[in-house]
Amino acid sequence: MDAEYKTNQQSEPLLSVKEVAVAIGHHVSYVYRLRKLGLSMPGGRITLSEVKAFLVKNPVPWKGRSKILNSTKKR
């Protein structure tokens, strides 16, 4: 069981928020907004395929949600 888990984990690395932002070509605040909208990052890490799957299900995740956009701006 442990060997199977390690091979699955090694096949795709876990990325931090900054690494995800670089990988998908967006700013770090974009990833933080995705997290606010339901992207689960347990331990602050996630695989790139999980991010892509979330974006497929939520193509424009903050359309019509201006309160969330305004709450992430620095004042």
N, C-alpha and C positions, 0 to 999 in steps of 0.2 A: 504494500500500500504506500509506504513512504517513497519508494523508488518511482512509482507511478506519479505521485504528486510532484516530486522534484523534476521529472522530465516535462510535465505539463507546465510547471512554473518556469522552467528554463527556456521553453520554446517561445515564450513571449514575456518580455520583462515588464515589471510593474513600474509605472511612471509617476512622477510627482506632478503637481499642478503646472510648474514651469516647463517641465519636459513635455507634458501634454500640449501646452500652448505652442511650443516650438514645432511639435510633430504635426499639429493640424493647421499651423500657419496663422494663428490668431494671438491676440494679446492675452496676458494672464487674467485680466478682468473678465474676458469672455468665458474662460473655464470656471471662474468663481460664480458667474451668473448661471452657467449650466448646473453647477452644484446646488445653487439656490432653487433651481427648477426641478430638482430631483435626481441628478446624477449622483449615484452613490459611490463614494470613494472611501471605503473603510481603511483606516490606518493612513489616510491621505495618499493612497496609491491606487492606480487603476491601469488596466491594459489598454492599449490603443484600440483593439477590436471592440472592447466594451464601450469606449467613447464613440466610435463610429456607429455601433448599433444604436446607441442612445440618440445620435444625430439623425439616423434614418427614421426612428420613431417620432422624433420631434424636429422636423426640418427647419422651422423658424420658431424656436421655442418661446421667445418673448414677444411675439406678435400680439398686440392687444393687451400687453401687461406692462404698461408704462410705470406703474408704481414700483415694480421690481427694478426697472432700469434707473429710475430716479433715486432709489434707495442705495444704489451702489456708487453713486457719484460722490466725490469728496466735496465737502461744503466749505 
